Amino acid sequence: MSLDIVEIALDNMTDFNDFEKLASEIMRDEGYPEIIPLGGKSDLGRDAIEERFLRCDSKILTVFQYTLQLNISLKIKETIEKLAEADISFGELVIVTPRKISTQRQDDLIDHARRKFGVNLRIFERKTLVNRLSNYDNGIFNRHFPNIEQQLLEIKTNFNSLVSEQESELETSLLRAAISLTFNRDSEKARNSIFDQLTLSIVLDHYPDFLNKTGVFEKLSEIISLNKPSNQQLVVSLQRLHSNGFISYLKDSIRPTKLAINTRKAIMVEVNEATNSLISDIVGKVTDLYEGSLKNDDENILIRNAKNTLMQYFRLYGLELSHNFLHENKNASLFFDTPDIIFKEANQNLTPKLGTALMNAIGDLFAHPPIDHINTLAHWSLAFIGIQIMNLDPMLHELEKSCFSKKTFILDTDFVLDCIVLENPKNSIYLQLVNDLLNIGCTVIIPDAVITECITHAEISNRTFSYFSDSLFGYDASFVEEMVWNAFVKGYYYSNRDKNSPARSSYANYLSNYYDKKRPGAYFNDVISNILPEKLVIKNPTTLLSNEIPEKELKEFQKQILGLMSQTKKDFYRSEQERQDLAETDARFFLTALYLNRDDDKHTTNDMIFGGLFYILTTSTKHIKAALRAGIKDVVTVQPQSIISILEVIGISSGEPAEIISLFENPFLIRAVMESKDEVKKLVESGLDLRDKSLVRLRWDLDDIFHAKLALIDQLDSLTVSAEESDMANSGEDEYLKLIGDAIGRGYKLNPVIRSLFDRLRAAELNAVKKEVEINQLKTDFETIETKFEEFGKRKQRFLRRFARRGKD
């Protein structure tokens, strides 16, 4: 049986009684032959039971719960609570759902059920059902879907994933077209071009009504508001769709074929199910942690807010690509207010704690996407960007390889650093992007001033590393990305984060791979030549100008850059001269690209996307913001994810989905880090290892236990404790030990040194007979590791004071 037909049929099974019959039959084939259906309102949380007899003749009761519900976490919790209320003992709970549940999420649910409720949980989700139904020999599909051909004709495309309720019919057509292009990567016939998908989408959306060529053209013109398509382009597109079997003609009417209808349905089923699974995982992370019962509407609000937040996020990143190229700069304010807009969506009608938990869950998803969701996130990102590409250049004139190959990209400092530092996560996709641009004939320039800035980053990186020292390795990568500002220190973290302290090379040894103090320039040029492609050019781009940039314009733009720099965390560590030099370099390169495009009279940067010849490839938005402040239309800066999306449209794939996702800004993560970084820093300095804790878990625990304890410890720290005030000293140390104990109880790991000391101290205090021996041995040990404590800060010194007093007892 075709997998597409099975997926479509299963997706449209909305009657619970029908699903219950199907699930029971499949469960019998999955090793439960004696299953007994129950059902009804008085089933006490059970849809079916089976008793399995062991050798000892004791019975293990298996309880089955079938559900169409999206939030599986909540359904599991409710089922267990109902069974407990009815005083029903059971050995195993089996959940059967037509929903797709990621592998990681299944593992989390099983672990959570065992730890929190003491329940053995098994989950049979969509994959199992599809595998059984697609096996034509077992007859299950025909028994439950006897009239599938007729059903397929009656089924309408259920497209409800990330589409706003306010979305117009034409906007929905545009989005469907982009999704068909990005999600259906395996079928080349079905994705000829982004314009073909838009044309087909219009024909499909009006089925069973039919359109003639004039009607299709009118609809196309309504959707594509900026650059109207030509009649000739439509004729060619219809010819391609007809030759590939997606449309047919009846006199003047254009009809979608059965192949087109079923292909569209299958794609939308895939999109819906993948997106629902994604949203379910997000909401599940929140409900797993929530103590007590959610209010009646909380689950639906969480699902709705998660969906709307993701939709707004992807929509705004589509605008990021296009807003500079629009005739009116109407979307600029929307783009720059992105965090506030999406945070509002996440928090709407939720308590502050639930709203924060939802934002953190989304931030954690983007920071550490499960393998099952990586493709979904990447495809949605590309789909919304695809909408803007179609709207701005539907004929793809400037995005054809022949035109794109004439363009020149000037790389900024941060982009070059991520290309050079091999250990950084973005390194491989940035290198691939540079190679792809060079391979299709583009010119890629690294300004010599950028080389100088990279060397400066290496020279001053010791300051950043000294600030964190070994505590760097207690942080999760999410915090390192937002709190560590130097690319080389980040690279050192990623190269050593999974190693214990004795196995780590020194930072000086690591940095020597990129920097040599005696000959920094020559050495760094060698590094570049070994890592970056030979075709890349190192030169001063201002030498390409036919005329000098007006000094007044340069100073004004430099002033705007300086104003933006003063708002960044890096700026605090720069000298005034460094600030002036950086601002002048940024201003000069921006205006250089702008004037180079103006010098070229064959292109106009205002008519279509990427209509010019010169661009700055940057990971920053400072040029965009500075241009807005200066009243200049920025049509020269572009971010890596935008170029990758465009290369995807013209048939060049740069990077894997996981790498593409890593390029998008994560405002949820940034907010979570900024709101908790001070307390997280204290936890790390106290010896906690936070590398395997999700943002949701960490923030929840900060609110529940850590915040109050850290505040109390800080209060005790602020008091001056004399030698006689041993009670006060003991109080501070006791609170610190309680903090460590609570953290261990909640599954947190400790720095290896602190863990060893904590375990030995607890053992010594609990064993009065051996206490003196233990303490004396610890005192001996401390003499050899005392210097190590200087790196951990005063919280660890409490151990020393405590043991010193114990020795006097």
C-alpha positions in Angstrom: 0.0 0.0 0.0 1.4 3.5 -0.9 2.8 5.2 2.1 1.2 8.5 0.9 -2.3 7.0 0.8 -1.8 5.4 4.3 -0.6 8.7 5.7 -3.6 10.6 4.2 -6.1 8.1 5.4 -4.6 8.0 8.9 -4.5 11.7 9.2 -8.2 12.0 8.4 -9.3 9.4 11.0 -11.0 11.8 13.5 -13.6 9.4 14.8 -12.4 8.0 18.1 -14.5 4.8 17.8 -12.9 4.0 14.4 -9.4 4.7 15.8 -10.1 2.4 18.8 -11.0 -0.5 16.6 -8.0 0.0 14.4 -5.6 0.4 17.4 -6.9 -2.8 19.1 -6.4 -4.8 16.0 -2.8 -3.5 15.6 -2.1 -4.1 19.3 -3.0 -7.8 18.9 -0.4 -8.1 16.2 2.1 -6.2 18.4 2.1 -9.0 21.0 -1.1 -8.5 22.9 -3.4 -11.2 21.5 -5.7 -11.3 24.5 -6.6 -7.6 24.5 -10.1 -6.8 25.7 -11.7 -3.6 24.5 -13.5 -1.6 27.2 -14.4 1.9 26.1 -17.2 4.2 27.2 -17.4 7.0 29.7 -17.0 4.6 32.7 -13.7 3.0 31.5 -11.8 4.7 34.3 -9.0 5.8 32.0 -8.7 2.4 30.3 -9.6 1.8 26.6 -8.6 -1.9 26.8 -6.8 -4.4 29.1 -4.9 -7.6 28.8 -3.8 -10.0 31.5 -0.5 -11.8 30.9 0.3 -14.8 33.0 3.8 -15.5 34.2 5.3 -18.7 35.5 4.5 -17.8 39.1 0.8 -17.5 38.1 0.8 -13.9 39.2 -1.1 -11.6 36.9 0.4 -8.4 35.3 -2.3 -6.1 34.1 -1.6 -4.1 31.0 -3.8 -1.0 30.5 -4.2 0.6 27.1 -5.0 4.2 26.4 -5.9 5.2 22.9 -5.8 8.9 22.2 -6.1 11.5 19.4 -4.9 14.2 21.8 -1.9 16.3 20.8 -0.4 16.7 24.3 0.6 13.2 25.0 2.3 14.2 28.3 -1.0 15.5 29.7 -2.9 12.4 28.5 -0.4 10.1 30.3 -0.6 12.1 33.5 -4.5 12.1 33.4 -4.7 8.4 32.7 -2.4 7.5 35.6 -4.3 9.8 37.9 -7.7 8.2 36.9 -6.3 4.7 37.4 -5.0 5.7 40.9 -8.3 7.2 41.9 -10.1 4.0 40.8 -7.5 2.0 42.8 -6.6 -0.1 39.8 -3.2 -1.8 40.0 -1.4 -2.5 36.7 2.0 -3.5 35.6 2.2 -1.7 32.3 0.6 1.3 30.6 0.4 1.3 26.8 -0.3 4.5 24.9 -1.4 4.3 21.3 -1.6 7.4 19.2 -1.8 8.3 15.5 0.5 11.3 16.3 4.1 11.3 15.4 6.3 11.5 18.6 10.1 12.0 18.2 12.4 9.3 19.5 13.9 11.6 22.1 10.5 12.6 23.3 9.4 9.0 23.7 12.5 8.3 25.8 11.8 11.3 27.9 8.1 10.3 28.5 9.1 6.7 29.4 11.7 8.0 31.8 9.4 10.6 33.3 6.6 8.0 33.9 9.0 5.7 35.6 10.6 8.3 37.8 7.6 10.4 38.7 4.8 7.8 38.8 6.7 4.5 39.0 4.9 3.3 35.9 6.3 1.2 33.1 5.2 2.9 29.9 5.2 1.8 26.3 4.3 4.0 23.4 3.0 3.0 19.9 2.9 6.1 17.7 2.4 6.9 14.1 5.3 5.0 12.7 4.1 1.7 14.0 0.6 2.3 12.7 1.8 3.4 9.3 4.1 0.3 9.0 1.2 -2.1 9.8 -1.3 -0.3 7.5 1.2 -0.2 4.6 1.6 -4.0 4.7 -1.1 -4.9 2.2 -0.9 -8.6 3.0 -2.3 -8.4 6.5 -5.6 -6.9 5.3 -5.8 -4.3 8.1 -5.9 -1.3 5.8 -8.7 -2.7 3.6 -10.8 -3.6 6.6 -10.7 -0.1 8.1 -10.5 1.9 4.8 -12.6 -0.2 2.4 -13.5 2.8 0.1 -10.2 4.6 0.1 -10.4 5.8 -3.5 -13.7 7.5 -2.9 -12.5 8.8 0.5 -9.4 10.4 -1.2 -11.7 12.3 -3.5 -13.8 13.6 -0.6 -10.8 14.5 1.6 -9.8 18.1 1.5 -6.3 19.2 2.2 -6.1 19.8 6.0 -3.6 22.6 6.1 -3.6 23.9 9.7 0.0 23.8 10.9 1.5 27.3 10.9 -1.2 29.2 9.1 -2.7 32.2 10.8 -6.5 32.3 11.2 -6.3 35.7 9.6 -4.3 34.4 6.6 -5.9 35.3 3.3 -6.6 32.6 0.7 -3.9 34.1 -1.5 -1.3 34.2 1.3 -2.1 30.6 2.1 -1.5 29.7 -1.6 1.8 31.4 -1.4 2.8 29.5 1.7 1.6 26.2 0.3 3.8 26.7 -2.7 6.9 27.4 -0.7 6.2 24.4 1.5 5.7 22.2 -1.5 9.1 23.3 -2.7 11.0 22.9 0.6 9.3 19.9 2.2 9.2 17.7 -0.9 12.9 17.6 -1.5 12.9 13.9 -2.7 10.7 14.5 -5.7 12.4 16.5 -8.4 9.4 16.4 -10.7 7.2 18.0 -8.0 9.5 20.9 -7.3 10.7 22.1 -10.7 10.8 25.7 -9.5 9.3 27.9 -6.9 7.2 29.6 -9.6 5.8 26.3 -10.8 4.7 25.4 -7.3 2.9 28.7 -6.9 1.1 28.2 -10.2 0.1 24.7 -9.3 -1.0 25.9 -5.8 -3.4 28.3 -7.4 -4.9 25.6 -9.6 -5.2 23.2 -6.7 -6.8 25.7 -4.4 -9.6 26.3 -6.8 -10.4 22.6 -7.3 -13.1 21.3 -8.1 -13.7 24.7 -9.8 -11.5 25.2 -12.9 -9.5 28.2 -14.1 -8.4 29.3 -17.5 -5.0 30.9 -18.2 -6.4 34.3 -17.7 -7.8 33.4 -14.3 -4.5 31.8 -13.2 -2.6 34.9 -14.3 -5.0 37.2 -12.4 -4.5 35.2 -9.2 -0.7 35.2 -9.7 -0.8 39.0 -10.1 -2.8 39.4 -6.9 -0.3 37.3 -4.9 2.9 38.8 -6.3 2.4 42.4 -5.6 5.8 43.9 -6.3 7.1 42.4 -9.5 4.4 41.1 -11.8 5.0 37.9 -13.6 4.7 37.8 -17.4 2.2 35.9 -19.5 5.1 34.1 -21.2 6.5 32.9 -17.9 3.0 31.5 -16.9 2.7 29.7 -20.3 6.1 28.0 -19.8 5.3 27.0 -16.3 2.0 25.5 -17.3 3.8 23.5 -20.0 6.2 22.1 -17.5 3.4 21.2 -15.1 1.5 19.5 -17.9 4.5 17.5 -19.2 5.1 16.3 -15.6 1.6 15.1 -15.2 0.3 17.7 -12.7 -2.3 19.5 -14.8 -4.6 18.6 -17.7 -6.6 20.7 -20.1 -10.3 20.5 -21.0 -10.9 23.0 -23.7 -9.8 26.3 -22.0 -10.0 24.9 -18.4 -7.0 23.9 -16.5 -7.5 21.0 -14.1 -5.2 19.4 -11.5 -4.6 15.7 -12.1 -5.1 12.9 -9.5 -1.3 12.8 -9.1 -1.2 16.5 -8.3 -4.1 16.3 -5.8 -2.7 13.3 -4.0 0.9 14.7 -4.0 -0.4 17.9 -2.4 -2.4 16.0 0.2 0.5 13.8 1.1 2.9 16.8 1.5 0.4 18.7 3.7 -0.2 15.6 5.8 3.6 15.3 6.3 3.8 19.0 7.1 0.9 18.9 9.6 2.1 15.8 11.3 5.7 16.9 11.6 4.6 20.3 12.9 2.1 18.8 15.4 4.8 16.5 16.7 7.1 19.5 17.1 4.4 21.5 19.0 3.5 18.5 21.1 7.2 18.2 22.2 7.3 21.9 23.2 4.1 21.8 25.2 5.1 18.4 26.7 8.3 19.9 28.1 6.3 22.5 30.0 3.6 20.1 31.3 6.1 17.5 32.4 7.5 20.1 34.9 4.2 21.6 36.0 3.2 20.6 39.5 -0.5 20.0 40.0 -3.2 20.2 37.3 -3.3 22.6 34.5 -6.4 24.8 34.3 -9.1 23.7 31.8 -7.9 25.8 28.9 -4.2 25.9 29.7 -3.3 23.0 27.4 -5.2 24.5 24.5 -3.6 27.9 25.1 -0.1 26.4 25.3 -0.7 24.6 22.0 -2.1 27.7 20.3 0.6 30.0 21.7 3.4 27.6 20.6 1.9 27.4 17.1 1.5 31.2 16.8 4.9 31.9 18.3 6.6 29.6 15.8 4.6 31.1 12.9 5.5 34.6 13.9 9.2 33.6 14.3 9.5 32.1 10.8 7.4 34.9 9.2 9.7 37.6 10.7 12.8 35.8 9.4 11.3 35.9 6.0 10.9 39.6 6.4 14.5 39.8 7.5 15.5 38.6 4.0 13.3 41.0 2.2 12.7 44.2 4.1 15.7 46.0 2.7 14.6 45.3 -0.8 11.0 46.5 -0.5 10.1 49.7 -2.2 8.8 50.9 1.1 10.6 50.3 4.3 7.3 49.4 6.1 8.6 46.2 7.6 11.7 47.6 9.3 10.1 48.4 12.6 8.4 45.0 12.7 11.8 43.3 12.1 13.6 45.3 14.8 10.8 44.6 17.3 11.0 40.9 16.7 11.6 39.7 20.2 8.8 41.7 21.7 6.3 40.5 19.1 7.1 36.8 19.5 7.4 37.0 23.3 3.9 38.5 23.4 2.6 35.5 21.3 4.2 33.1 23.7 2.8 34.7 26.9 -0.7 35.5 25.8 -3.3 34.4 28.3 -0.8 32.3 30.3 0.6 32.8 33.8 4.1 34.4 33.9 5.6 31.0 34.9 3.9 29.1 32.2 4.7 31.8 29.6 8.3 31.8 30.6 8.5 28.0 30.5 7.0 28.0 27.0 9.5 30.5 25.7 12.4 28.6 27.3 11.1 25.3 25.8 11.0 26.9 22.3 14.5 28.4 22.9 15.8 25.0 24.0 14.3 23.4 20.9 16.2 25.8 18.6 19.4 25.4 20.6 19.3 21.6 20.8 16.8 20.4 18.1 16.0 16.6 18.4 17.0 14.8 15.2 13.3 14.1 14.4 12.6 17.8 14.3 15.6 19.2 12.6 14.2 18.8 9.1 10.8 20.4 10.2 12.5 23.5 11.6 14.8 23.9 8.6 12.0 23.4 6.0 9.7 25.9 7.8 12.5 28.5 7.9 13.2 28.0 4.2 9.4 28.1 3.3 8.8 31.5 4.9 11.9 32.9 3.3 10.7 31.4 0.0 7.5 33.4 0.2 9.6 36.6 0.2 11.7 35.4 -2.7 8.6 34.8 -4.8 7.1 38.1 -3.9 10.3 40.0 -4.7 11.6 38.2 -7.7 9.0 35.7 -9.0 10.8 35.2 -12.3 14.1 34.6 -10.4 16.0 36.8 -12.9 18.6 37.8 -10.4 18.8 34.4 -8.7 19.7 32.4 -11.8 23.2 31.0 -11.6 24.4 33.0 -14.5 23.4 36.3 -12.9 24.3 35.2 -9.3 27.8 34.2 -10.4 28.6 37.9 -11.2 28.1 39.0 -7.6 30.9 39.9 -5.1 30.6 39.2 -1.4 32.7 41.0 1.2 33.1 39.0 4.4 33.0 40.8 7.8 35.1 39.9 10.9 32.7 37.7 12.8 31.9 35.6 9.7 35.6 35.1 8.9 36.3 34.1 12.5 33.6 31.4 12.4 35.1 30.2 9.1 38.6 30.0 10.7 37.9 28.6 14.1 37.3 25.0 13.1 35.8 23.9 16.5 32.9 26.4 16.4 29.6 24.7 15.4 28.9 27.1 12.5 32.3 26.5 10.9 31.4 23.7 8.5 28.3 25.4 7.0 30.1 28.8 6.6 33.0 27.1 4.8 30.5 25.2 2.6 28.7 28.5 1.8 32.0 30.2 0.8 32.9 27.2 -1.4 29.4 27.2 -3.0 29.7 30.9 -3.8 33.1 30.5 -5.3 32.1 27.4 -7.2 29.3 29.1 -9.1 31.6 32.0 -10.0 31.1 34.6 -7.3 33.9 36.7 -6.0 34.5 36.5 -2.3 36.7 39.1 -0.6 38.3 39.3 2.9 39.3 42.9 3.5 42.8 43.2 4.9 41.4 45.3 7.8 39.3 42.2 8.7 42.5 40.1 8.9 43.9 42.7 11.4 40.7 42.6 13.5 40.9 38.8 13.6 44.4 38.9 14.9 43.3 41.5 17.5 40.6 39.0 18.6 43.3 36.4 19.1 45.6 38.8 21.0 42.9 39.8 23.5 41.3 36.4 23.9 43.3 35.7 27.1 41.3 38.4 28.8 38.0 36.6 28.1 39.4 33.2 29.0 40.8 34.5 32.3 37.4 35.9 33.2 35.8 32.4 33.0 38.8 30.1 33.5 37.9 26.4 34.3 34.3 27.4 35.2 33.8 27.8 31.5 33.2 24.1 31.3 30.3 24.1 33.8 28.1 26.0 31.3 25.8 24.5 28.7 26.6 25.6 25.1 23.5 27.8 25.1 25.1 30.0 27.8 28.5 29.9 26.2 27.0 31.3 22.9 25.5 34.3 24.6 28.0 35.0 27.4 31.4 34.3 25.8 32.2 37.0 23.3 35.4 35.7 21.8 35.4 33.2 18.9 38.7 31.6 20.0 37.5 31.0 23.6 34.3 29.5 22.2 36.4 27.3 20.1 38.4 26.1 23.1 35.2 25.4 24.9 33.8 23.2 22.1 37.1 21.4 21.7 37.2 20.4 25.4 33.6 20.5 26.8 33.3 16.7 27.0 36.7 16.2 28.6 37.6 16.1 32.3 40.1 18.7 33.5 43.2 16.5 33.4 42.6 15.7 29.7 42.3 19.3 28.6 45.1 21.0 26.8 46.0 24.5 28.1 44.3 27.5 26.4 47.8 28.8 25.3 48.4 25.5 23.4 44.9 25.7 21.8 45.4 29.4 20.7 48.8 28.5 19.2 46.9 26.8 16.4 45.6 30.2 15.3 48.0 32.8 16.7 51.8 33.4 17.0 52.9 36.3 19.1 56.2 36.8 17.3 54.8 36.9 13.8 51.0 37.3 14.0 50.3 38.6 10.5 52.3 36.0 8.6 51.1 33.2 10.8 47.4 34.1 10.5 47.7 34.4 6.7 49.1 30.8 6.7 46.1 29.7 8.8 43.7 31.3 6.3 45.4 29.7 3.4 45.2 26.3 5.0 41.5 26.6 5.8 39.8 28.8 3.2 39.7 28.1 -0.5 42.4 29.4 -2.8 40.0 31.4 -5.0 39.2 33.7 -2.1 40.7 37.2 -2.4 42.3 39.2 0.3 42.3 42.9 -0.6 41.0 46.3 0.4 37.6 46.6 -1.3 37.8 50.4 -1.3 40.4 50.2 -4.1 37.5 49.1 -6.4 35.8 52.5 -6.1 36.0 54.9 -8.9 35.5 57.9 -6.5 36.2 58.6 -2.9 33.4 58.2 -0.4 32.3 61.7 0.8 33.9 62.3 4.2 30.7 63.8 5.6 28.7 60.7 4.8 31.4 58.5 6.2 31.5 60.4 9.5 27.7 60.3 9.8 27.5 56.6 9.3 30.5 56.0 11.6 28.6 58.0 14.3 25.6 55.7 13.9 27.8 52.6 14.2 29.4 54.0 17.4 26.0 54.6 18.9 25.0 50.9 18.3 28.3 49.6 19.5 27.8 51.3 22.9 24.8 49.1 23.4 26.7 45.8 23.0 28.3 43.7 25.7 31.6 43.7 23.9 32.0 47.4 23.9 32.7 47.6 27.6 36.1 45.9 27.0 37.3 48.1 24.1 39.4 51.2 24.3 38.2 54.4 22.8 40.6 54.1 19.9 39.5 50.5 19.3 35.9 51.7 19.1 36.7 54.5 16.7 38.8 52.2 14.4 36.1 49.5 14.3 33.3 51.9 13.6 35.3 53.6 10.8 36.1 50.2 9.2 32.4 49.1 9.4 31.2 52.4 8.0 33.7 52.4 5.2 32.9 48.8 4.0 29.2 49.4 4.0 29.4 52.6 2.0 32.0 51.0 -0.3 29.5 48.3 -1.2 26.7 50.9 -1.6 28.7 53.1 -3.9 30.1 50.2 -5.9 26.5 49.2 -6.7 25.6 52.8 -7.6 28.6 52.9 -10.0 27.2 49.9 -11.9 24.6 51.4 -14.2 23.4 48.0 -15.5 21.8 47.0 -12.2 19.4 48.6 -9.9 19.3 47.4 -6.3 15.8 48.8 -5.8 13.9 46.8 -8.3 14.4 43.2 -7.1 16.1 41.1 -4.5 19.9 41.0 -4.9 19.7 43.2 -7.9 23.2 44.7 -7.3 26.7 43.3 -7.7 28.3 43.9 -4.3 27.2 42.7 -0.8 28.6 42.4 2.7 28.2 38.9 4.1 27.7 39.4 7.9 26.2 37.8 10.9 25.4 41.2 12.5 22.4 43.5 12.0 24.4 46.6 12.9 24.6 47.9 9.3 20.9 47.5 8.8 20.1 49.4 12.0 22.7 52.1 11.4 21.4 52.6 7.9 17.8 53.0 9.2 19.0 55.6 11.7 21.0 57.5 9.0 18.1 57.4 6.6 19.9 55.2 4.1 18.3 52.3 2.3 20.4 49.2 3.1 20.5 47.0 0.0 24.0 45.6 0.5 24.1 43.6 3.7 23.0 40.0 3.8 23.2 37.2 6.4 24.3 33.6 5.8 20.9 32.1 6.2 19.5 34.3 3.5 22.2 33.3 1.0 21.7 29.7 1.8 17.9 30.0 1.2 18.5 31.6 -2.1 21.1 28.9 -3.1 18.4 26.4 -2.2 15.9 28.0 -4.6 18.4 28.0 -7.5 19.3 24.4 -6.9 22.4 24.5 -4.8 22.2 23.1 -1.3 24.5 24.5 1.3 24.6 22.5 4.5 22.5 20.1 6.4 19.2 21.0 8.1 20.8 21.0 11.6 23.4 23.5 10.3 20.8 25.7 8.7 18.8 25.9 12.0 22.0 26.9 13.9 22.2 30.1 11.8 18.9 31.6 12.8 18.9 33.9 15.8 17.4 32.4 18.9 15.7 35.3 20.8 14.1 32.9 23.2 17.5 31.6 24.2 19.0 35.1 24.4 16.2 36.2 26.7 16.5 33.1 28.9 20.3 33.6 29.3 20.1 37.3 30.0 17.4 36.8 32.6 19.3 34.1 34.5 23.0 34.5 33.7 23.9 36.0 37.1 22.3 33.2 39.1 23.6 30.6 36.6 27.1 32.1 37.1 26.8 31.6 40.8 25.7 28.0 40.4 28.6 27.2 38.2 31.0 28.9 40.6 29.5 26.8 43.3 30.6 23.7 41.5 27.5 22.7 39.6 27.8 21.3 36.1 24.9 22.6 34.0 25.9 21.1 30.6 23.0 18.6 30.4 20.2 20.7 31.8 17.6 22.2 29.5 16.6 25.8 29.7 13.1 24.8 30.9 14.5 22.6 33.7 17.1 25.1 34.7 14.7 28.1 34.8 12.1 26.1 36.7 14.6 25.0 39.3 15.9 28.5 39.7 12.4 29.7 40.5 11.6 26.7 42.7 14.7 26.3 44.9 17.9 28.0 43.7 16.8 31.6 43.7 15.9 31.7 47.4 19.0 29.8 48.4 21.4 31.9 46.4 19.8 35.0 47.8 20.3 33.7 51.4 23.9 32.8 50.7 24.5 36.2 49.2 23.0 37.8 52.3 25.3 35.8 54.5 28.3 36.5 52.3 27.7 40.3 52.8 28.1 40.0 56.6 31.5 40.4 58.1 32.2 37.2 60.0 34.8 37.3 62.7 36.6 34.3 64.1 34.3 34.3 67.1 31.2 34.3 65.0 31.4 30.7 64.2 27.6 30.2 64.2 27.2 32.7 61.4 30.0 31.0 59.5 28.4 27.7 60.0 25.0 29.1 58.7 26.6 30.2 55.5 28.3 26.9 55.0 25.2 24.9 55.9 23.1 26.8 53.3 25.8 26.2 50.7 25.8 22.5 51.4 22.0 22.4 51.3 22.2 24.1 47.9 24.6 21.4 46.7 22.5 18.6 48.2 19.2 19.9 46.6 21.0 20.2 43.3 22.2 16.6 43.4 18.7 15.5 44.4 17.3 17.1 41.3 19.8 15.3 39.1 22.5 18.0 38.7 26.1 17.0 38.4 29.0 18.6 40.2 32.4 19.7 39.1 34.5 16.5 39.7 36.7 18.2 42.4 33.6 19.5 44.3 31.8 16.3 43.9 34.6 14.4 45.4 34.9 16.8 48.4 31.1 16.9 48.9 30.8 13.1 49.0 33.7 12.7 51.4 32.5 15.5 53.7 29.0 13.9 53.9 30.5 10.5 54.6 32.8 12.1 57.3 29.9 13.9 59.0 27.6 10.9 59.0 30.2 8.5 60.4 31.2 9.8 63.9 33.6 6.9 64.5 35.7 7.6 61.5 35.2 11.3 61.4 38.6 12.3 62.7 40.5 10.0 60.4 38.5 11.2 57.4 39.0 14.9 58.3 42.7 14.4 58.9 43.0 12.7 55.5 41.1 15.5 53.9 43.3 18.1 55.5 46.3 16.3 54.0 44.6 16.2 50.6 43.7 19.9 50.8 47.4 20.9 51.1 47.9 19.5 47.6 44.8 21.0 46.0 44.5 24.3 47.8 45.7 26.3 44.8 42.9 24.8 42.8 40.3 26.4 45.0 41.5 29.9 44.0 39.9 29.2 40.6 36.6 28.4 42.1 36.0 31.4 44.3 35.0 31.9 47.9 32.1 29.5 47.9 34.5 26.6 47.8 36.6 28.1 50.6 33.7 27.2 52.9 34.9 23.6 52.7 38.3 24.6 53.9 37.0 26.6 56.9 34.6 23.9 57.8 37.3 21.2 57.9 39.7 23.5 59.8 37.1 23.9 62.6 36.3 20.2 62.5 39.9 19.5 63.2 39.8 21.5 66.4 36.7 19.6 67.7 
